[in-house]
Each structure stands twice: as C-alpha cells, then as structure tokens.
Amino acid sequence: MSIVISLTIANRKGRAVSATARKLATKLWNMLYKRQHYNPLTVYGYLDQKRKRNVIELQKQIANIDARMSDIKLA
C-alpha cells in the first residue's frame, strides 16, 4: 500500500517538475526568439488568476451537483 502511495506522490512531483520546466522553456523561447521582455505577474494579477480558477472549479462542482440532483426522483 505504501509503495502505491509513494509512486503516486512521485508521479505528481514529476508532473509538477515537467510543468515548471515547460513554463521556463516557453518564457525563454519568447524572450530569445520573439524578443519579448519578461513581464512577471504582479501580486494582484496572480490573485486574480487564482480567483478565476476558483470560480471555474466551483461552477464545475455546482454543475456536477445539479446533474446528480436531477438523477434523484422525488416520490
């Protein structure tokens, strides 16, 4: 059981490392080949992105609950 859990955690870490490497590679590509300046997000920009992701996640959860509620037949 612990082997499965440790493999799952390792898999998640591997995906996180891959995602970070891809983000860095994309930023470097844009800076070198497209001559774009690096423009990091401000704290407010980051918080706005986080809020938007949370809203989308909540909308998905509400849709899922609505779908399950429609399956219930009231007597």
MMTF fields as JSON, N, C-alpha, C and O atoms, coordinates in Angstrom:
{
  "mmtfVersion": "1.0.0",
  "mmtfProducer": "UNKNOWN",
  "numBonds": 299,
  "numAtoms": 300,
  "numGroups": 75,
  "numChains": 1,
  "numModels": 1,
  "chainsPerModel": [1],
  "groupsPerChain": [75],
  "chainIdList": ["A"],
  "bondAtomList": [4, 2, 8, 6, 12, 10, 16, 14, 20, 18, 24, 22, 28, 26, 32, 30, 36, 34, 40, 38, 44, 42, 48, 46, 52, 50, 56, 54, 60, 58, 64, 62, 68, 66, 72, 70, 76, 74, 80, 78, 84, 82, 88, 86, 92, 90, 96, 94, 100, 98, 104, 102, 108, 106, 112, 110, 116, 114, 120, 118, 124, 122, 128, 126, 132, 130, 136, 134, 140, 138, 144, 142, 148, 146, 152, 150, 156, 154, 160, 158, 164, 162, 168, 166, 172, 170, 176, 174, 180, 178, 184, 182, 188, 186, 192, 190, 196, 194, 200, 198, 204, 202, 208, 206, 212, 210, 216, 214, 220, 218, 224, 222, 228, 226, 232, 230, 236, 234, 240, 238, 244, 242, 248, 246, 252, 250, 256, 254, 260, 258, 264, 262, 268, 266, 272, 270, 276, 274, 280, 278, 284, 282, 288, 286, 292, 290, 296, 294],
  "bondOrderList": [1, 1, 1, 1, 1, 1, 1, 1, 1, 1, 1, 1, 1, 1, 1, 1, 1, 1, 1, 1, 1, 1, 1, 1, 1, 1, 1, 1, 1, 1, 1, 1, 1, 1, 1, 1, 1, 1, 1, 1, 1, 1, 1, 1, 1, 1, 1, 1, 1, 1, 1, 1, 1, 1, 1, 1, 1, 1, 1, 1, 1, 1, 1, 1, 1, 1, 1, 1, 1, 1, 1, 1, 1, 1],
  "groupList": [{"groupName": "MET", "atomNameList": ["N", "CA", "C", "O"], "elementList": ["N", "C", "C", "O"], "formalChargeList": [0, 0, 0, 0], "bondAtomList": [1, 0, 2, 1, 3, 2], "bondOrderList": [1, 1, 2], "singleLetterCode": "M", "chemCompType": "L-PEPTIDE LINKING"}, {"groupName": "SER", "atomNameList": ["N", "CA", "C", "O"], "elementList": ["N", "C", "C", "O"], "formalChargeList": [0, 0, 0, 0], "bondAtomList": [1, 0, 2, 1, 3, 2], "bondOrderList": [1, 1, 2], "singleLetterCode": "S", "chemCompType": "L-PEPTIDE LINKING"}, {"groupName": "ILE", "atomNameList": ["N", "CA", "C", "O"], "elementList": ["N", "C", "C", "O"], "formalChargeList": [0, 0, 0, 0], "bondAtomList": [1, 0, 2, 1, 3, 2], "bondOrderList": [1, 1, 2], "singleLetterCode": "I", "chemCompType": "L-PEPTIDE LINKING"}, {"groupName": "VAL", "atomNameList": ["N", "CA", "C", "O"], "elementList": ["N", "C", "C", "O"], "formalChargeList": [0, 0, 0, 0], "bondAtomList": [1, 0, 2, 1, 3, 2], "bondOrderList": [1, 1, 2], "singleLetterCode": "V", "chemCompType": "L-PEPTIDE LINKING"}, {"groupName": "LEU", "atomNameList": ["N", "CA", "C", "O"], "elementList": ["N", "C", "C", "O"], "formalChargeList": [0, 0, 0, 0], "bondAtomList": [1, 0, 2, 1, 3, 2], "bondOrderList": [1, 1, 2], "singleLetterCode": "L", "chemCompType": "L-PEPTIDE LINKING"}, {"groupName": "THR", "atomNameList": ["N", "CA", "C", "O"], "elementList": ["N", "C", "C", "O"], "formalChargeList": [0, 0, 0, 0], "bondAtomList": [1, 0, 2, 1, 3, 2], "bondOrderList": [1, 1, 2], "singleLetterCode": "T", "chemCompType": "L-PEPTIDE LINKING"}, {"groupName": "ALA", "atomNameList": ["N", "CA", "C", "O"], "elementList": ["N", "C", "C", "O"], "formalChargeList": [0, 0, 0, 0], "bondAtomList": [1, 0, 2, 1, 3, 2], "bondOrderList": [1, 1, 2], "singleLetterCode": "A", "chemCompType": "L-PEPTIDE LINKING"}, {"groupName": "ASN", "atomNameList": ["N", "CA", "C", "O"], "elementList": ["N", "C", "C", "O"], "formalChargeList": [0, 0, 0, 0], "bondAtomList": [1, 0, 2, 1, 3, 2], "bondOrderList": [1, 1, 2], "singleLetterCode": "N", "chemCompType": "L-PEPTIDE LINKING"}, {"groupName": "ARG", "atomNameList": ["N", "CA", "C", "O"], "elementList": ["N", "C", "C", "O"], "formalChargeList": [0, 0, 0, 0], "bondAtomList": [1, 0, 2, 1, 3, 2], "bondOrderList": [1, 1, 2], "singleLetterCode": "R", "chemCompType": "L-PEPTIDE LINKING"}, {"groupName": "LYS", "atomNameList": ["N", "CA", "C", "O"], "elementList": ["N", "C", "C", "O"], "formalChargeList": [0, 0, 0, 0], "bondAtomList": [1, 0, 2, 1, 3, 2], "bondOrderList": [1, 1, 2], "singleLetterCode": "K", "chemCompType": "L-PEPTIDE LINKING"}, {"groupName": "GLY", "atomNameList": ["N", "CA", "C", "O"], "elementList": ["N", "C", "C", "O"], "formalChargeList": [0, 0, 0, 0], "bondAtomList": [1, 0, 2, 1, 3, 2], "bondOrderList": [1, 1, 2], "singleLetterCode": "G", "chemCompType": "PEPTIDE LINKING"}, {"groupName": "TRP", "atomNameList": ["N", "CA", "C", "O"], "elementList": ["N", "C", "C", "O"], "formalChargeList": [0, 0, 0, 0], "bondAtomList": [1, 0, 2, 1, 3, 2], "bondOrderList": [1, 1, 2], "singleLetterCode": "W", "chemCompType": "L-PEPTIDE LINKING"}, {"groupName": "TYR", "atomNameList": ["N", "CA", "C", "O"], "elementList": ["N", "C", "C", "O"], "formalChargeList": [0, 0, 0, 0], "bondAtomList": [1, 0, 2, 1, 3, 2], "bondOrderList": [1, 1, 2], "singleLetterCode": "Y", "chemCompType": "L-PEPTIDE LINKING"}, {"groupName": "GLN", "atomNameList": ["N", "CA", "C", "O"], "elementList": ["N", "C", "C", "O"], "formalChargeList": [0, 0, 0, 0], "bondAtomList": [1, 0, 2, 1, 3, 2], "bondOrderList": [1, 1, 2], "singleLetterCode": "Q", "chemCompType": "L-PEPTIDE LINKING"}, {"groupName": "HIS", "atomNameList": ["N", "CA", "C", "O"], "elementList": ["N", "C", "C", "O"], "formalChargeList": [0, 0, 0, 0], "bondAtomList": [1, 0, 2, 1, 3, 2], "bondOrderList": [1, 1, 2], "singleLetterCode": "H", "chemCompType": "L-PEPTIDE LINKING"}, {"groupName": "PRO", "atomNameList": ["N", "CA", "C", "O"], "elementList": ["N", "C", "C", "O"], "formalChargeList": [0, 0, 0, 0], "bondAtomList": [1, 0, 2, 1, 3, 2], "bondOrderList": [1, 1, 2], "singleLetterCode": "P", "chemCompType": "L-PEPTIDE LINKING"}, {"groupName": "ASP", "atomNameList": ["N", "CA", "C", "O"], "elementList": ["N", "C", "C", "O"], "formalChargeList": [0, 0, 0, 0], "bondAtomList": [1, 0, 2, 1, 3, 2], "bondOrderList": [1, 1, 2], "singleLetterCode": "D", "chemCompType": "L-PEPTIDE LINKING"}, {"groupName": "GLU", "atomNameList": ["N", "CA", "C", "O"], "elementList": ["N", "C", "C", "O"], "formalChargeList": [0, 0, 0, 0], "bondAtomList": [1, 0, 2, 1, 3, 2], "bondOrderList": [1, 1, 2], "singleLetterCode": "E", "chemCompType": "L-PEPTIDE LINKING"}],
  "groupTypeList": [0, 1, 2, 3, 2, 1, 4, 5, 2, 6, 7, 8, 9, 10, 8, 6, 3, 1, 6, 5, 6, 8, 9, 4, 6, 5, 9, 4, 11, 7, 0, 4, 12, 9, 8, 13, 14, 12, 7, 15, 4, 5, 3, 12, 10, 12, 4, 16, 13, 9, 8, 9, 8, 7, 3, 2, 17, 4, 13, 9, 13, 2, 6, 7, 2, 16, 6, 8, 0, 1, 16, 2, 9, 4, 6],
  "groupIdList": [1, 2, 3, 4, 5, 6, 7, 8, 9, 10, 11, 12, 13, 14, 15, 16, 17, 18, 19, 20, 21, 22, 23, 24, 25, 26, 27, 28, 29, 30, 31, 32, 33, 34, 35, 36, 37, 38, 39, 40, 41, 42, 43, 44, 45, 46, 47, 48, 49, 50, 51, 52, 53, 54, 55, 56, 57, 58, 59, 60, 61, 62, 63, 64, 65, 66, 67, 68, 69, 70, 71, 72, 73, 74, 75],
  "secStructList": [7, 2, 2, 2, 2, 2, 2, 2, 2, 2, 2, 2, 2, 2, 2, 2, 2, 2, 2, 2, 2, 2, 2, 2, 2, 2, 2, 2, 2, 2, 2, 2, 2, 1, 7, 7, 7, 7, 7, 7, 7, 7, 2, 2, 2, 2, 2, 2, 2, 2, 2, 2, 2, 2, 2, 2, 2, 2, 2, 2, 2, 2, 2, 2, 2, 2, 2, 2, 2, 2, 2, 7, 7, 7, 7],
  "xCoordList": [0.823, 0.0, 0.863, 0.58, 1.91, 2.758, 3.533, 3.865, 3.824, 4.525, 3.64, 4.111, 2.356, 1.429, 1.306, 1.307, 1.202, 1.074, 2.341, 2.259, 3.512, 4.747, 4.923, 5.452, 4.482, 4.562, 3.623, 3.959, 2.452, 1.503, 2.067, 1.962, 2.662, 3.251, 4.413, 4.557, 5.241, 6.364, 5.87, 6.474, 4.778, 4.213, 3.736, 3.94, 3.11, 2.647, 3.818, 3.768, 4.875, 6.045, 6.683, 7.154, 6.693, 7.249, 6.478, 7.067, 5.151, 4.331, 4.574, 4.607, 4.748, 4.993, 6.33, 6.447, 7.327, 8.644, 8.553, 9.134, 7.828, 7.669, 6.93, 7.292, 5.907, 5.137, 6.0, 5.937, 6.799, 7.675, 8.728, 9.017, 9.295, 10.298, 9.688, 10.321, 8.469, 7.804, 7.559, 7.765, 7.117, 6.885, 8.177, 8.191, 9.263, 10.546, 11.007, 11.492, 10.855, 11.264, 10.452, 10.998, 9.157, 8.299, 8.717, 8.788, 8.99, 9.404, 10.744, 10.921, 11.681, 12.977, 12.82, 13.444, 11.997, 11.761, 11.213, 11.686, 10.215, 9.616, 10.621, 10.62, 11.472, 12.454, 13.526, 13.915, 14.005, 15.12, 14.692, 15.324, 13.644, 13.287, 12.231, 12.224, 11.346, 10.316, 10.654, 9.898, 11.803, 12.277, 11.268, 11.096, 10.603, 9.656, 10.365, 11.221, 10.008, 10.57, 9.844, 8.662, 10.561, 9.935, 9.063, 9.53, 7.814, 6.856, 6.146, 5.096, 6.71, 6.091, 4.764, 4.52, 3.923, 2.648, 2.86, 3.765, 2.03, 2.037, 1.275, 0.656, 1.315, 0.575, -0.913, -1.609, -1.395, -2.812, -3.184, -4.266, -2.307, -2.557, -2.628, -3.486, -1.707, -1.708, -2.988, -3.613, -3.376, -4.588, -5.826, -6.765, -5.833, -6.955, -7.042, -8.135, -5.896, -5.888, -6.382, -7.152, -5.929, -6.323, -7.838, -8.503, -8.373, -9.81, -10.601, -11.618, -10.136, -10.828, -10.814, -11.817, -9.671, -9.611, -10.567, -11.21, -10.659, -11.582, -13.032, -13.839, -13.364, -14.726, -15.074, -16.167, -14.15, -14.388, -14.572, -15.459, -13.742, -13.855, -15.194, -15.821, -15.634, -16.933, -18.076, -19.05, -17.974, -19.006, -19.09, -20.185, -17.95, -17.947, -18.59, -19.348, -18.289, -18.878, -20.387, -21.126, -20.848, -22.286, -22.961, -24.028, -22.354, -22.925, -22.986, -23.953, -21.963, -21.932, -23.039, -23.709, -23.232, -24.297, -25.66, -26.547, -25.84, -27.116, -27.411, -28.554, -26.384, -26.578, -26.98, -27.842, -26.375, -26.718, -28.115, -28.841, -28.478, -29.796, -30.901, -31.99, -30.634, -31.634, -31.837, -32.885, -30.838, -30.979, -31.874, -32.419, -32.022, -32.846, -34.317, -34.699, -35.123, -36.55, -37.282, -37.173, -38.028, -38.794, -40.121, -40.787, -40.49, -41.736, -42.892, -44.023],
  "yCoordList": [-1.199, 0.0, 1.259, 2.211, 1.26, 2.456, 2.665, 3.798, 1.581, 1.71, 2.423, 3.266, 2.078, 2.716, 4.2, 5.032, 4.53, 5.931, 6.7, 7.813, 6.116, 6.826, 6.995, 8.012, 6.001, 6.143, 7.237, 7.983, 7.329, 8.366, 9.742, 10.657, 9.893, 11.179, 11.504, 12.647, 10.515, 10.74, 11.142, 11.994, 10.538, 10.878, 12.326, 13.043, 12.753, 14.141, 15.108, 16.14, 14.767, 15.636, 15.701, 16.756, 14.571, 14.547, 15.444, 16.134, 15.436, 16.305, 17.762, 18.61, 18.062, 19.444, 19.933, 21.071, 19.068, 19.443, 19.662, 20.61, 18.792, 18.937, 20.227, 20.919, 20.545, 21.763, 23.003, 23.956, 22.983, 24.117, 24.266, 25.378, 23.153, 23.202, 23.741, 24.518, 23.332, 23.819, 25.326, 26.041, 25.806, 27.24, 28.026, 29.053, 27.531, 28.218, 28.209, 29.221, 27.07, 26.967, 27.915, 28.545, 28.02, 28.916, 30.371, 31.142, 30.732, 32.109, 32.42, 33.495, 31.478, 31.688, 31.795, 32.648, 30.939, 30.976, 32.341, 32.95, 32.805, 34.091, 35.235, 36.171, 35.158, 36.214, 36.207, 37.266, 35.024, 34.947, 35.079, 35.807, 34.395, 34.344, 35.356, 35.825, 35.693, 36.674, 38.061, 39.012, 38.169, 39.455, 40.105, 41.324, 39.276, 39.808, 39.974, 39.168, 41.012, 41.228, 40.351, 40.049, 39.949, 39.167, 40.094, 41.109, 39.74, 40.567, 39.698, 39.125, 39.593, 38.722, 39.295, 40.5, 38.398, 38.83, 39.604, 39.301, 40.592, 41.272, 40.411, 39.419, 40.776, 40.033, 40.07, 39.066, 41.213, 41.336, 40.496, 39.91, 40.437, 39.602, 38.138, 37.404, 37.707, 36.321, 36.009, 34.972, 36.898, 36.668, 36.653, 35.898, 37.482, 37.492, 36.169, 35.629, 35.64, 34.34, 33.238, 32.366, 33.292, 32.282, 32.349, 31.318, 33.569, 33.739, 33.177, 32.512, 33.445, 32.941, 31.417, 30.799, 30.795, 29.334, 28.773, 27.748, 29.451, 29.004, 29.104, 28.223, 30.167, 30.34, 29.223, 28.659, 28.908, 27.842, 26.508, 25.732, 26.236, 24.982, 24.894, 23.834, 25.991, 25.995, 25.801, 25.118, 26.388, 26.203, 24.741, 24.22, 24.077, 22.655, 21.825, 20.897, 22.155, 21.421, 21.615, 20.667, 22.836, 23.107, 22.328, 21.749, 22.306, 21.553, 20.069, 19.395, 19.554, 18.149, 17.843, 16.816, 18.727, 18.527, 18.603, 17.809, 19.553, 19.668, 18.401, 17.944, 17.834, 16.61, 15.464, 14.662, 15.377, 14.305, 14.514, 13.554, 15.778, 16.065, 15.705, 15.302, 15.845, 15.516, 14.007, 13.551, 13.225, 11.767, 11.281, 10.179, 12.101, 11.704, 11.945, 13.033, 10.913, 11.035, 11.187, 10.357, 12.271, 12.518, 11.782, 11.761, 11.185, 10.4, 11.267, 10.788],
  "zCoordList": [0.0, 0.0, 0.0, -0.727, 0.812, 0.883, -0.409, -0.758, -1.123, -2.398, -3.412, -4.177, -3.412, -4.345, -4.031, -4.938, -2.756, -2.36, -2.728, -3.247, -2.465, -2.776, -4.28, -4.728, -5.073, -6.524, -7.02, -7.941, -6.409, -6.798, -6.49, -7.307, -5.324, -4.952, -5.881, -6.315, -6.187, -7.091, -8.47, -9.121, -8.921, -10.224, -10.23, -11.21, -9.155, -9.073, -9.102, -9.772, -8.369, -8.345, -9.732, -10.158, -10.428, -11.774, -12.72, -13.552, -12.594, -13.448, -13.112, -14.004, -11.819, -11.416, -11.965, -12.42, -11.918, -12.449, -13.955, -14.482, -14.648, -16.091, -16.438, -17.39, -15.672, -15.932, -15.715, -16.491, -14.661, -14.38, -15.471, -15.914, -15.9, -16.969, -18.257, -18.973, -18.548, -19.761, -19.689, -20.669, -18.513, -18.349, -18.555, -19.235, -17.959, -18.121, -19.573, -20.08, -20.24, -21.636, -22.511, -23.417, -22.248, -23.019, -22.826, -23.782, -21.575, -21.305, -21.976, -22.547, -21.904, -22.561, -24.076, -24.706, -24.656, -26.103, -26.516, -27.475, -25.777, -26.114, -25.971, -26.771, -24.954, -24.752, -25.838, -26.33, -26.216, -27.156, -28.614, -29.38, -28.997, -30.407, -30.817, -31.955, -29.902, -30.234, -29.712, -29.911, -29.038, -28.498, -27.559, -27.561, -26.757, -25.779, -24.442, -24.079, -23.722, -22.399, -21.394, -21.555, -20.362, -19.3, -18.473, -17.956, -18.356, -17.64, -16.599, -16.889, -15.388, -14.385, -13.898, -13.96, -13.418, -12.864, -11.578, -10.799, -11.364, -10.073, -9.083, -9.467, -7.842, -6.823, -7.149, -6.998, -7.592, -7.912, -9.133, -9.178, -10.106, -11.278, -10.906, -11.397, -10.021, -9.571, -8.805, -9.03, -7.906, -7.12, -8.013, -7.759, -9.057, -9.988, -10.746, -10.923, -11.196, -11.873, -10.943, -11.345, -9.697, -8.707, -8.461, -8.361, -8.364, -8.154, -9.327, -9.133, -10.542, -11.731, -11.772, -12.131, -11.402, -11.359, -10.318, -10.544, -9.172, -8.126, -8.578, -8.283, -9.289, -9.793, -10.779, -10.721, -11.676, -12.65, -11.941, -12.297, -10.942, -10.186, -9.461, -9.446, -8.862, -8.183, -9.17, -8.856, -10.356, -11.37, -11.793, -12.004, -11.917, -12.263, -11.159, -11.439, -9.907, -8.785, -8.737, -8.47, -8.993, -8.994, -10.115, -9.909, -11.291, -12.411, -12.083, -12.438, -11.408, -11.021, -10.018, -10.125, -9.047, -8.06, -8.723, -8.409, -9.64, -10.359, -11.153, -11.197, -11.779, -12.552, -11.635, -11.992, -10.473, -9.542, -8.953, -8.695, -8.746, -8.193, -9.19, -8.782, -10.48, -11.478, -11.574, -12.032, -11.144, -11.137, -10.005, -10.066, -8.979, -7.83, -8.18, -8.609, -7.988, -8.27, -6.95, -6.048, -6.869, -5.659, -5.724, -6.759, -4.612, -4.578, -4.151, -4.062]
}
